[in-house]
């Protein structure tokens, strides 16, 4: 099965085929810092099953062999590679897929670095929209 996605502004588009080798929510500090979010969803595919189909990315070495690619126009984080730890693998940020519901996470990883308040985030009040705004 093919999955397509891209950045927020549409300058970068990509395609992956097949099923991911793993699909997880990562709680590591490096992911948090790069995204500004408490965790990131990742789906790992073989490098040969992945292609950028439009635009070009900028890549940043975030720590050691960790290479994070993002759109240079809007800053959307897109891909992760680490040739030492995950040779031949490209991790896709699942929220950048056109259909992120197609690849739900199967695990949480790096929970040793998880923010303490994330363990109870599911207990917080939930609103369909921003509080005080009309709901659809």
N, C-alpha and C positions, 0 to 999 in steps of 0.2 A: 504494500500500500504506500502511496506517495503522500507526503505531508509538505505543505508549503507555508511560508511565513515571511515576515520581514519586519522592518523597523517602523516606528511610529509615523515618520514623515513619508514613507514609501520609497525612499531613495535606494534602499537595499532590499533585495528579495532573495530567497533561497528555497531549495527543494531538497528533501531527504526521502529515501525510499526504504521500504522494509519496516521491520519492527525494531524498536530500540533495544539495545543490549541491557540497559537499565534505565529506570525512570524514577527520579527521587527528588525530594525537597532537601536542599542543602542548607544547613544552619551555620556554616563556618564563617569566621570573622572576615576572611577575604571576600567571600560572596556578599556578605552584608555591606562591607565598605564599598565594593564596586557598584552595588545596586542602590544603596540607600534604603534597603528593605530588610526586614528581619530574617528573610530566607529567600531562596530562588529555586524554582522548579527547573530541573534539567532532564533531558532525554539524550542518552548516548547512542550514537550511530557510528558505524564504520566509516572512515574517511572517504572511501570509495563510493559510498551511498549518498554523499552530500555534495551539493554544488551551490555556489552563489550564482544566481541567474540574472541579477541586475545590480549595478552599482559596485562600489568598493567599500571595504571596511577599513577602519584604523585598528591596529592591534597594540595592546599595552601589556608589558610584562609586569604582572601584579605581584608575583612572588616566585623567585627561583625560575622554574620551567613553566610556570602558569601563564599562559597567553590568553588574554581576554580581548575579543573583537567586538567592535561596536560601530554604529553608524556615525561618521564624522559630522554629519549635518545636524541630527537631532539628539545624538548621544545614547540612543537605545542600545543596551547590552544585548548581544545576539549569540555569540559562540564562545566556547572555552576549549582550549587544547593544552595538554600537558604530556609531551612526548616521553618523559621519563616515567610517569606514573600510569598513564593511559595511552600507550603507543597505538597509533592507527585509529584513534577515537576522536570524534568531534562531539562535544556536548552542546546541545541546542537549548536555549532558554525557552521552555515550553510556553510561556505566556506570550511569546512573539509569534507563535503559530497562528494562522488564520482561524484554525479550529482547535484551540487549546484543550477543549473538552475531550478531544480524540485520544489524548495521551495522559490520563490521570496518573498521579504519582503512585508508586507501589511501595515506597519506603521513605523514611526520613534518615538522612545521614549527617554525620558530624554533629550529633546531638550533644556531644561533650562541650561544644562551643555555643549551643543554643542559648538565647537570652532566656533567663528564668521566667519572665512573664509570658513567653510563648507557650509554656506548658499548660497554661490555663486560658489562653486566648479564646478558645471555643466557649468559655463561660461568660464572656462579655456580652452586654446588650447588643442586639443586632438590628439594624434599620435597613429597609429596602433602598433608601436613598439617604442623602445627607439629612440629619435630624432637623425637623422643622420644614423641610421641603415637601411639596405635594408628592404623594406616591402614585405611581401609574395604576 
